[in-house]
């Protein structure tokens, strides 16, 4: 059943009709520069929508899980633990942090922060992997930033981690992401090697050279030891995650 989370009426109607035991919110306005251009939309989707979902969840006694981001940090001292103090640089980060605070006001709900998601669908429109693979297959040179550090995360691994959290009735704040910390440039090289593509076509570039509207956290990434210890979840390095997502024939 489709639901526009920016419509309070529709959110309540859908949740009252379906009466779920658990609500997992993966909806977000994730265009970081778009958030800067349209902060009202950013607030409506990333914050108000979460408030509507939380209220509706409480009305039917459903547990609520919010997927959040490392963009709540400023990227000056990463990778980050759950207890590190957020300091978002952008509208996107600020609206996601505001949503986190709404969730944490209600004790039984859960936030899972993650970063640099990639999935097994190479045709997804906003896929970093799709861009790398298609560009290299067409023999196009590309430039990828070499000063943004994160730990890329396979979406299917995140899904398993979320299920584990649900099964164990986890609440509060957890980090979940991949095992390996890489720059975006290093990640692009791994993708190229996995698909046997000409990685010499990938060149490094500094973030400031891109002239992006919103500032990005540079030295970022998420430490996942709390979730691994408490909930016994696993995470994987990039090479293994790519092999799982895109098995070679």
C-alpha positions in Angstrom: 0.0 0.0 0.0 1.7 3.3 -1.1 2.1 6.0 1.5 3.3 9.6 1.2 5.0 10.3 4.5 4.7 14.0 4.0 0.9 13.7 4.4 -0.1 13.3 8.0 -3.6 12.2 7.1 -2.3 9.5 4.6 0.3 8.2 7.1 -2.4 7.7 9.8 -4.9 6.2 7.3 -2.4 3.6 6.0 -1.0 2.6 9.3 -4.4 2.4 10.9 -5.6 0.2 8.1 -2.6 -2.1 8.1 -1.7 -2.0 11.8 1.9 -3.2 11.4 3.9 -4.6 14.3 7.0 -2.9 13.0 7.5 0.2 10.8 10.9 0.6 9.1 11.4 4.1 7.6 13.9 4.1 4.7 12.2 7.1 3.0 14.3 10.3 2.8 15.2 13.2 0.6 18.8 12.1 0.0 19.9 14.6 -2.7 22.4 16.5 -0.5 22.6 19.5 -2.8 18.9 19.4 -3.4 18.4 19.7 0.4 20.3 23.0 0.3 18.2 24.3 -2.6 14.9 23.3 -1.0 15.3 23.2 2.8 11.5 23.2 3.3 11.1 20.0 1.3 14.1 18.6 3.3 12.4 19.3 6.6 9.1 18.0 5.4 10.5 14.7 4.2 13.4 14.0 6.5 11.9 15.4 9.8 8.1 16.0 9.7 7.5 12.8 7.8 9.3 10.9 10.6 7.2 12.8 13.2 4.0 11.7 11.4 5.2 8.1 11.3 6.2 8.0 14.9 2.8 9.4 16.0 0.9 6.8 13.9 3.2 4.0 15.1 2.4 4.8 18.7 -1.3 4.9 18.0 -1.2 1.2 16.9 1.6 0.2 19.3 4.1 -0.5 16.5 7.8 -0.4 16.9 9.5 2.2 14.7 13.0 1.9 13.1 14.6 4.9 11.5 17.4 4.6 9.0 19.8 7.5 9.4 23.2 8.6 8.1 26.8 9.5 9.0 26.0 13.0 7.6 24.9 13.9 11.1 28.7 14.3 11.7 31.0 16.9 10.4 33.7 14.5 9.2 36.6 16.0 11.1 37.3 13.1 13.4 35.8 10.0 12.0 35.1 7.1 12.0 32.4 7.7 14.6 30.9 5.8 17.5 27.3 6.2 18.6 28.3 8.3 21.6 30.2 10.9 19.5 28.6 14.3 19.3 26.8 15.1 16.0 27.7 18.3 14.2 26.0 18.2 10.7 27.4 20.4 8.0 24.4 20.5 5.7 20.6 20.8 5.6 20.4 17.1 4.9 22.5 16.3 8.0 20.5 18.7 10.2 17.1 17.4 9.1 18.2 13.8 9.6 19.6 14.6 13.1 16.3 16.4 14.0 14.5 13.2 13.0 16.8 11.1 15.2 16.0 13.3 18.2 12.3 12.8 17.7 12.9 9.0 17.7 15.1 9.0 20.8 12.4 10.9 22.7 10.4 7.6 22.7 12.3 4.9 24.5 11.3 1.8 22.6 12.1 2.9 19.1 15.4 2.4 17.2 17.8 4.4 14.9 20.3 2.6 12.7 22.9 4.9 11.1 24.5 3.7 7.9 26.5 5.1 5.0 27.4 4.7 1.3 24.8 2.1 0.5 25.1 -0.1 -2.5 22.8 -2.9 -3.6 22.7 -5.9 -6.0 20.6 -3.9 -8.5 23.1 -2.4 -10.9 20.3 -0.6 -12.8 19.2 1.5 -9.9 19.0 5.1 -11.2 21.1 6.7 -8.4 23.6 3.9 -8.1 27.3 4.8 -7.7 28.2 1.4 -9.0 26.0 1.8 -12.1 27.8 5.1 -12.9 31.2 3.6 -12.5 30.4 0.5 -14.5 28.6 2.2 -17.3 31.2 4.9 -17.7 34.1 2.5 -17.8 32.3 0.2 -20.2 31.8 3.2 -22.5 35.5 4.0 -22.2 34.7 7.3 -20.5 37.3 8.8 -18.1 35.8 9.7 -14.7 36.9 11.6 -11.6 36.1 10.4 -8.1 36.9 12.2 -4.8 39.8 10.8 -2.9 39.3 12.7 0.3 35.9 11.4 1.5 36.3 8.4 3.7 33.4 6.0 4.6 32.7 2.3 5.0 30.5 1.2 2.0 27.6 -0.9 3.0 25.8 -3.7 1.1 22.0 -3.1 1.4 21.3 -6.8 1.8 23.6 -6.9 4.8 21.9 -3.8 6.3 18.5 -5.6 5.9 19.8 -8.6 7.8 21.1 -6.3 10.5 17.8 -4.6 10.8 16.0 -8.0 11.0 18.4 -9.0 13.8 17.6 -5.8 15.7 13.9 -6.4 15.3 14.2 -10.0 16.5 16.2 -9.0 19.5 13.9 -6.0 20.4 16.7 -3.5 20.1 16.1 0.1 20.9 18.1 3.3 21.0 20.9 4.1 18.6 23.2 1.8 16.6 25.7 2.1 13.8 25.8 -0.5 11.0 28.1 -0.3 7.9 30.7 -2.2 6.0 33.9 -3.5 7.6 36.4 -1.5 5.5 37.1 2.2 5.5 37.9 3.6 2.0 37.9 6.8 0.1 35.3 7.0 -2.7 38.2 6.8 -5.2 39.4 3.5 -3.6 35.8 2.2 -3.7 35.6 3.1 -7.4 38.8 1.2 -8.1 37.5 -1.9 -6.2 34.3 -1.7 -8.4 36.4 -1.5 -11.5 38.6 -4.4 -10.6 35.5 -6.6 -9.7 33.9 -6.0 -13.1 37.3 -6.3 -14.9 37.1 -2.8 -16.3 39.8 -0.3 -17.2 40.5 1.3 -13.8 43.2 3.6 -15.4 40.2 5.6 -16.6 39.4 6.6 -12.9 41.3 9.7 -11.7 41.2 11.1 -8.2 39.9 14.6 -7.5 39.5 16.7 -4.3 36.0 17.4 -3.0 36.5 21.1 -3.1 37.3 21.0 -6.8 33.7 19.8 -7.5 32.2 23.0 -6.3 29.2 21.3 -4.7 26.5 23.4 -3.0 26.5 21.4 0.3 29.6 20.7 2.3 30.4 17.0 2.7 31.9 15.3 5.8 35.4 14.1 4.7 36.9 11.9 7.4 33.7 10.0 8.3 32.5 6.4 8.5 30.8 4.5 11.3 32.2 2.2 13.9 29.9 -0.8 14.3 31.3 -2.6 17.4 28.3 -1.9 19.6 25.9 -3.6 17.1 28.3 -6.4 16.4 28.7 -7.1 20.1 25.1 -6.6 21.3 23.3 -8.1 18.4 25.9 -10.5 17.0 25.6 -9.1 13.5 28.3 -9.4 10.9 29.7 -7.0 8.3 32.0 -7.5 5.3 34.8 -5.9 3.5 34.1 -4.3 0.1 35.7 -7.1 -2.0 33.5 -9.8 -0.4 30.4 -7.6 -0.5 30.8 -6.9 -4.2 31.3 -10.6 -4.9 28.1 -11.4 -3.0 26.1 -8.6 -4.7 27.5 -9.3 -8.2 28.7 -12.9 -8.5 30.9 -13.5 -11.5 29.7 -16.0 -14.1 
